[in-house]
Amino acid sequence: MTWFLSLLMISSVAYSQVKMESFVIQIQDRSMSVLSPVTRKNVFTVLVENRSLSDQVGKFIVQGKILKFVSVKSGQTEVVEIDNKTSAHVVFVPVSPAFQEVDLIFGKKAYEIPAKK
């Protein structure tokens, strides 16, 4: 019994220290929040979670060049793989409905667009 409790405690500590390996963009009706990975990679994934009441269409750009388009239905999540060999930030631009652009910044942990006041 003691062995089982020890194993349970160790596994819960290990689970709480899991690192983010991809960006997570959570779209709400009036804001967006972003969770970012710590280390920079040239090829990375972005999970776009649509928590709003309407379908979302967006694009990923870098230095004005379109990398990918994404369409996410309300209540759904889409996974997008991004290949960015430049040193510039990738930007997520919500197209429909239009909203503020989001810079995908490695190492920033969690941030919200627009920022909480």
N, C-alpha and C positions, 0 to 999 in steps of 0.2 A: 504494500500500500504506500509506504514512504517513497519507494522507487518511482511509482507512478506519479505522485505529487511533484517530486523533483523534476521528472521529465516534463511534466506539464508546465512548470514554472520556467524551465530553461527554454522550451519552445515558444512560450509567450514573449519572453524577452527578445529572442532572436527574431520573431515575427514583427515586433514593434520597431526594429532597427532596419527594416527593408528600405533600400534606396530606390528612389524613383529612377527608372531607366528611360522614360518617355515623357513628353509633355502631355498634360491633360488640360483641355480647354472646356470649361463648364459654362454653357450659355444659359442664362436666365432671361426673363422678360426685360429687365431693365439694367442688367449688368452682366459681366463675364468675369470669371476667375480662372487663373492659370496656375497650375502646379508644374514646376520645371525640374529637370534632372540637374544633378550637381556638376557632372563632368560633360564637357563639350565633345560632340561627335559629329562627323561629317554626314553620316547617314543615321537618321533617328526617326522614331515614330511619334505621331501626334494622335491622341484620342480626343475626338470632338464629341462631347456629350451635350445633347440638346435637351435642356430642362425647361424650355419655353413652351408656349402653347401653339406656336406656329413652326412650320418647316423652315429650315435655314439653308441658305446657299452661301458659300464663301470661297475664297481663293487664298492660296499661299504664294507670296511674292518675295523676291529678294532683288534689291537694286532695280526695281521696276520690271523685272522679268517674272512672268507667271510660271510657277513651278507645278502647281496642281489646283484643281477645283474639287470641291466637296459639297455634297448635298446630304443633309441630315434631317430626317423626319422627326417630328415632335416626339419626345420620349425615347429616342434611339441614340445609339453611339456608333460613330464611324471611326475606323482606324486608317490613318494616312501615313505612308512612308515618304520621308523627305530626304533628298540627296542634295546637300548644300556644301560644295567644296570651297566657297568663298568665305572670307572672314566676316562678312556682313550678316546682320541679324535677319532671320526669316520673319516675315510679317504676315499675320492672318488678317484678312480683310473680309468682314461680313458684307455680302452684297445684297441679299434679300432676306429679311429686312435689313436695311443699312444700319450700321452701328460703327462705333469707334474702332480704328485699327488696333491690333494687338501685336507688339514686338515679342517674339519668343526669345527670351534671354536665359541662357544657361546659368545655373548657380543662384538664381534669385529666389528659389524655393517656392513661395506662394505669393501671388499678387492679384489685385482686383482692378478691373477696368469698368467704369471710372473708379478711382480709388475712394475708399471710405473716408468720409469727412470727420 
